[in-house]
Amino acid sequence: MSHYSRSKWIGEQILQDILGGGHLIVLRPFNHTGPEQDERFVAPSFACQIARIERGLVPPRLSVGDLSARREFLDVRNVVRAYAGVIDASERIAGGTVFNIASGESRTIEDVLA
């Protein structure tokens, strides 16, 4: 596991300890994006940079990182629907259940930019 994933797992373990074995259901959403997301995230960063370039506010140059990295990107509205579905069904879901909220389809950051 990476340091990031290990920190998330440790957080889940701490919650289990706090709840004393209570009814904890874990949701692990993958990257998501959507309306009004802060431009510190990759997709809105690209969109805002392109909008500034098109308005003539900045020179036509994009600031990007590693375009070869692969990530899943979900629409935030779908992630919220997944949360709501789990909340609605929570009494029928066994404690300790973990849901990865994902599409199963990764794409490169370059594809997102294109």
N, C-alpha and C positions, 0 to 999 in steps of 0.2 A: 504494500500500500504506500502511496505517496504521503508526504507530511500533511497535505491538505485533507486527503480522505481519512487519514488516521485521526486528525483533529475532529472531523465530523463524527466519526465512530465513537470517539471518547465522549463527545457531547451527548450522544445517544445513551451511552452507558451511565453517564452522570444523571440524566433524566430518569433512567430506570431506577437508579439508587434513590433519587428524591421521591419518586412515586412508590417506592417500596413494592415493586412488582405489580403496580396498578396497570390500568388499561392504556398502554402506550402504543400508538400506531405511528410508524415512522414514514414520512413522505420525503423522498429524495428527488427533487426536481432537477432536471438537467438545465442547461442554459436556456433562458427564455428572453424574448424581446417583444416589444409592442409599443403602442401609442404612449408618448410622453416619457419613455424611458430616458434616463440621464445619459448624456453623451459621453460619459466616462466608459460606457460599454461599446463594444465594437460596432454593431450595426448602426445605432444612432450616431456614433462618432463619424462613420463614413457618410451618413445622410446629411448631417449638419455641415461637414466639410464641403461636400458637393454643393449644398444649397448656398453656402457663402461664396464659393467659386462662381456659381451661376449668377449670383447677384453682383459679381465684380468686387466683392468686399476684400478678397484675398487673392494672391497669385494662384494660378492653376496647378497646385501641387498638393497631393494628399500625404498626410502623415500616417504611416501604417507600421505595424509590427510584423511578426512572422506570418506571412500569408499561407504557408504550407500546413499550419496547425489544423487539425481536424476537430470539429465540435458538432454537437447536435444543437439545433436551434428550434425552440418551440414557441408558438404564439402564446403570449402571457394569458390570453383569454381561455385557451385550452388548458393551461396549467390551473387556472382558477376553477374551471369546470371539474377538473380532476380532484382538486381539494374538496369542492362542494360535494362531489359524489362520495368521497370517502367519509366526509362528515355525516352525510345522510345515512350511510350504511354502517357507521361506526359501531353500533350496538351488535351488528351481525359479524363484525370482523374481529378475529382473535387478537388479543393483546400480544405485542411483540411482532406483529406483521409489519413487513417493510415493503413499501411500494416505490419502485423507481419510476418516476414520471418522465418518460422518454419516448422518442419516436423510433429509435432503433436505426436511424439514418443519419450518419455524420456527413459533413461537407467541409471543404477547406474554407478558411477565411477568405481566400481569393475568390471562391465561388460566391460567397456572401457579398463581397465587394462588386463582383461582376453583375 
